[in-house]
Amino acid sequence: MMLEPARPSSFDAAHLLRASRHIYLVNAVVAFLFASTAPVAIVLTMGQQGKLTQTEIECWLFGAFFINGLISLILCLLYRQPLIVLWTIPGTVLVGQALDHFTFAQIVGTYYATGMLLVVLGLSGWIGKCMSRIPMPVIMAMVAGVFLQFGLNLIFAIRDAAVIAGSMAMAFLLLSSLPRLARLLPPTIGALLAGAMAIAWAGAFDLQAPVAWSFIRPKLYAPELSWAAMLELVLPLAITVLAAQNAQGIAVLETAGHSPPVNVITTVCGVGSLLTAPFGSVPTCLTGPVNAILVSGGDKDRHYAAGVMMAFLVLFFGLLSPAFTQLMLAMPKGFVAALAGLSLLKVLERAFVVSFAGRFTFGALVSFLVAVANVPIFSIGAPFWAILIGSAVSWLLERTDFATAPVLDDQTGGPIR
């Protein structure tokens, strides 16, 4: 076992309360607004695409917020760092596509397998060795292919709901062009506010019944074993957690001067995935954008206070997930599509840059095309084949790139500096 020890210090409630009156509270609120808007819109989009019921979506959000909120609270207090874990957004997109040909119970079964795989990787310290076998450009090209539809849906939303989606896009672009203002009001939050005002002006809010402000009574979903689902989803889900999410979150924290416990994070993501699976939630991961907001200002030693306050807000959202789900479902489809698309633009851009900026570009291109085509083979979906075929093409045609690829650290999975 290679788990990093917790920070040896006693709990200091006064230190935490003093921090709650400063920028840390502001950062916690902004990070919460980010996590509870655009990522939730992606969950709703995938849930509706997969024909999930409102109850299934509510339970999904309960597990994603409440269970992960508890885990985040414990991590922040133990390690005195803003270690917020939520759910993998790329994994959500993969699941949404898989719901076309697998049942919800079969999808839940893959969550358990992914969680167990992450626990093994975290306890063994094999993360770097496993990730070094798959070219990162091939992985990110698969992510780009899967996310491409969100960018297209944004364009379609502007075409079909010009007032709402158009105002959101303009607000996003305006804030993105003004870095100082964007630090106070993130572009995604500005797009949300612009969309809400446009909806109010157009009278497009379609609430079928009064909002039920009551705590959720979560339902548990039994898993079903499907080897086809396991082959299609487990490896891609684990890769999205480790490569597309955890790696970003770890880099953000290291840049801010923290020393995130990499093996603990991987293990906890596995345990979190096992705990949220019965509620139908996609696997747990360390968030990049949320933790970036939490460490964007203030004293490094008090960043964890922002994480603690964020965790409490997340817990509250999870308990009231039926009300929030009802409100989001009442929003016009153009609003949800635009919010999801705008929130993923930077991720899509980064995926393309990593895929085609250096090595393994031909394998990445093949991976991208296979993912975009979204053609299942032997009842196994395209994301799995995108990684497999893209890696095989790179091995066959780009062997020199393997020889010049950076050596990865066994502990972190990142390049050795």
Solvent accessible surface area in square Angstrom, and as a share of the most:
residue,aa,sasa,rsa
1,M,176,0.79
2,M,82,0.37
3,L,70,0.35
4,E,55,0.25
5,P,120,0.75
6,A,41,0.32
7,R,108,0.40
8,P,132,0.83
9,S,64,0.41
10,S,96,0.62
11,F,125,0.52
12,D,59,0.31
13,A,48,0.37
14,A,52,0.40
15,H,36,0.16
16,L,25,0.12
17,L,115,0.57
18,R,99,0.36
19,A,0,0.00
20,S,29,0.19
21,R,169,0.62
22,H,96,0.43
23,I,76,0.39
24,Y,11,0.04
25,L,78,0.39
26,V,89,0.51
27,N,11,0.06
28,A,0,0.00
29,V,61,0.35
30,V,22,0.13
31,A,0,0.00
32,F,28,0.12
33,L,66,0.33
34,F,28,0.12
35,A,1,0.01
36,S,12,0.08
37,T,13,0.07
38,A,0,0.00
39,P,8,0.05
40,V,0,0.00
41,A,0,0.00
42,I,1,0.00
43,V,0,0.00
44,L,1,0.01
45,T,29,0.17
46,M,8,0.03
47,G,0,0.00
48,Q,86,0.38
49,Q,79,0.35
50,G,12,0.12
51,K,178,0.75
52,L,21,0.10
53,T,78,0.46
54,Q,77,0.34
55,T,68,0.40
56,E,32,0.15
57,I,3,0.01
58,E,23,0.10
59,C,1,0.01
60,W,0,0.00
61,L,0,0.00
62,F,14,0.06
63,G,0,0.00
64,A,0,0.00
65,F,0,0.00
66,F,44,0.19
67,I,26,0.13
68,N,0,0.00
69,G,0,0.00
70,L,74,0.37
71,I,21,0.11
72,S,2,0.01
73,L,27,0.14
74,I,98,0.50
75,L,8,0.04
76,C,0,0.00
77,L,59,0.30
78,L,87,0.43
79,Y,22,0.08
80,R,25,0.09
81,Q,18,0.08
82,P,0,0.00
83,L,0,0.00
84,I,0,0.00
85,V,0,0.00
86,L,7,0.03
87,W,6,0.02
88,T,0,0.00
89,I,33,0.17
90,P,9,0.06
91,G,0,0.00
92,T,0,0.00
93,V,2,0.01
94,L,3,0.02
95,V,0,0.00
96,G,0,0.00
97,Q,32,0.14
98,A,0,0.00
99,L,17,0.09
100,D,97,0.50
101,H,86,0.39
102,F,20,0.08
103,T,74,0.43
104,F,22,0.09
105,A,31,0.24
106,Q,33,0.15
107,I,0,0.00
108,V,0,0.00
109,G,4,0.04
110,T,0,0.00
111,Y,0,0.00
112,Y,57,0.22
113,A,21,0.17
114,T,0,0.00
115,G,0,0.00
116,M,110,0.49
117,L,62,0.31
118,L,0,0.00
119,V,29,0.16
120,V,73,0.42
121,L,10,0.05
122,G,0,0.00
123,L,55,0.27
124,S,29,0.19
125,G,3,0.03
126,W,129,0.45
127,I,8,0.04
128,G,1,0.01
129,K,99,0.42
130,C,56,0.34
131,M,14,0.06
132,S,47,0.30
133,R,173,0.63
134,I,31,0.16
135,P,9,0.06
136,M,70,0.31
137,P,16,0.10
138,V,0,0.00
139,I,1,0.00
140,M,18,0.08
141,A,0,0.00
142,M,1,0.01
143,V,2,0.01
144,A,0,0.00
145,G,6,0.06
146,V,4,0.02
147,F,2,0.01
148,L,46,0.23
149,Q,86,0.38
150,F,8,0.03
151,G,14,0.13
152,L,74,0.37
153,N,44,0.23
154,L,11,0.05
155,I,102,0.52
156,F,84,0.35
157,A,7,0.05
158,I,57,0.29
159,R,167,0.61
160,D,101,0.52
161,A,26,0.20
162,A,63,0.49
163,V,81,0.47
164,I,13,0.07
165,A,0,0.00
166,G,13,0.12
167,S,29,0.18
168,M,0,0.00
169,A,14,0.11
170,M,132,0.59
171,A,20,0.16
172,F,17,0.07
173,L,116,0.58
174,L,107,0.53
175,L,10,0.05
176,S,49,0.32
177,S,74,0.48
178,L,80,0.40
179,P,86,0.54
180,R,197,0.72
181,L,76,0.38
182,A,19,0.14
183,R,174,0.63
184,L,140,0.70
185,L,56,0.28
186,P,20,0.13
187,P,29,0.18
188,T,12,0.07
189,I,6,0.03
190,G,5,0.05
191,A,0,0.00
192,L,28,0.14
193,L,86,0.43
194,A,15,0.11
195,G,0,0.00
196,A,42,0.33
197,M,134,0.60
198,A,10,0.08
199,I,6,0.03
200,A,81,0.62
201,W,197,0.69
202,A,53,0.41
203,G,64,0.61
204,A,35,0.27
205,F,80,0.33
206,D,83,0.43
207,L,64,0.32
208,Q,151,0.67
209,A,51,0.40
210,P,122,0.77
211,V,30,0.17
212,A,58,0.45
213,W,150,0.53
214,S,63,0.41
215,F,130,0.54
216,I,19,0.10
217,R,229,0.83
218,P,55,0.34
219,K,111,0.47
220,L,117,0.58
221,Y,26,0.10
222,A,77,0.60
223,P,70,0.44
224,E,79,0.35
225,L,112,0.56
226,S,15,0.10
227,W,181,0.64
228,A,29,0.22
229,A,0,0.00
230,M,32,0.14
231,L,93,0.46
232,E,3,0.01
233,L,0,0.00
234,V,22,0.13
235,L,71,0.35
236,P,0,0.00
237,L,0,0.00
238,A,3,0.02
239,I,3,0.02
240,T,1,0.00
241,V,0,0.00
242,L,15,0.08
243,A,12,0.09
244,A,19,0.15
245,Q,14,0.06
246,N,3,0.02
247,A,50,0.39
248,Q,81,0.36
249,G,0,0.00
250,I,16,0.08
251,A,50,0.39
252,V,34,0.19
253,L,0,0.00
254,E,62,0.28
255,T,121,0.71
256,A,31,0.24
257,G,44,0.42
258,H,14,0.06
259,S,91,0.59
260,P,11,0.07
261,P,4,0.03
262,V,10,0.06
263,N,1,0.00
264,V,11,0.07
265,I,0,0.00
266,T,3,0.02
267,T,14,0.08
268,V,28,0.16
269,C,0,0.00
270,G,0,0.00
271,V,65,0.37
272,G,0,0.00
273,S,0,0.00
274,L,50,0.25
275,L,90,0.45
276,T,0,0.00
277,A,0,0.00
278,P,29,0.18
279,F,24,0.10
280,G,0,0.00
281,S,0,0.00
282,V,0,0.00
283,P,0,0.00
284,T,0,0.00
285,C,0,0.00
286,L,0,0.00
287,T,12,0.07
288,G,1,0.01
289,P,49,0.31
290,V,4,0.02
291,N,0,0.00
292,A,37,0.29
293,I,31,0.16
294,L,0,0.00
295,V,19,0.11
296,S,77,0.50
297,G,17,0.16
298,G,51,0.49
299,D,76,0.39
300,K,84,0.36
301,D,65,0.33
302,R,56,0.20
303,H,7,0.03
304,Y,2,0.01
305,A,0,0.00
306,A,0,0.00
307,G,0,0.00
308,V,3,0.02
309,M,27,0.12
310,M,0,0.00
311,A,0,0.00
312,F,114,0.47
313,L,55,0.28
314,V,1,0.01
315,L,20,0.10
316,F,105,0.44
317,F,5,0.02
318,G,0,0.00
319,L,54,0.27
320,L,15,0.07
321,S,0,0.00
322,P,21,0.13
323,A,0,0.00
324,F,46,0.19
325,T,0,0.00
326,Q,30,0.13
327,L,45,0.23
328,M,21,0.09
329,L,53,0.26
330,A,6,0.05
331,M,43,0.19
332,P,28,0.18
333,K,170,0.72
334,G,14,0.14
335,F,0,0.00
336,V,13,0.07
337,A,27,0.21
338,A,0,0.00
339,L,0,0.00
340,A,0,0.00
341,G,1,0.01
342,L,5,0.03
343,S,19,0.12
344,L,6,0.03
345,L,58,0.29
346,K,134,0.57
347,V,49,0.28
348,L,20,0.10
349,E,93,0.42
350,R,143,0.52
351,A,0,0.00
352,F,64,0.27
353,V,72,0.42
354,V,36,0.20
355,S,0,0.00
356,F,73,0.30
357,A,78,0.61
358,G,52,0.50
359,R,99,0.36
360,F,10,0.04
361,T,52,0.30
362,F,98,0.41
363,G,0,0.00
364,A,0,0.00
365,L,72,0.36
366,V,29,0.17
367,S,0,0.00
368,F,29,0.12
369,L,96,0.48
370,V,31,0.18
371,A,3,0.03
372,V,64,0.37
373,A,62,0.48
374,N,67,0.34
375,V,91,0.52
376,P,70,0.44
377,I,66,0.34
378,F,168,0.70
379,S,77,0.50
380,I,12,0.06
381,G,3,0.02
382,A,1,0.01
383,P,5,0.03
384,F,33,0.14
385,W,35,0.12
386,A,0,0.00
387,I,7,0.04
388,L,85,0.42
389,I,57,0.29
390,G,0,0.00
391,S,23,0.15
392,A,55,0.43
393,V,27,0.16
394,S,0,0.00
395,W,144,0.50
396,L,113,0.56
397,L,111,0.55
398,E,20,0.09
399,R,131,0.48
400,T,106,0.62
401,D,30,0.16
402,F,74,0.31
403,A,88,0.68
404,T,80,0.47
405,A,35,0.27
406,P,76,0.47
407,V,110,0.63
408,L,39,0.20
409,D,43,0.22
410,D,64,0.33
411,Q,65,0.29
412,T,52,0.30
413,G,17,0.17
414,G,22,0.21
415,P,74,0.46
416,I,105,0.53
417,R,235,0.86
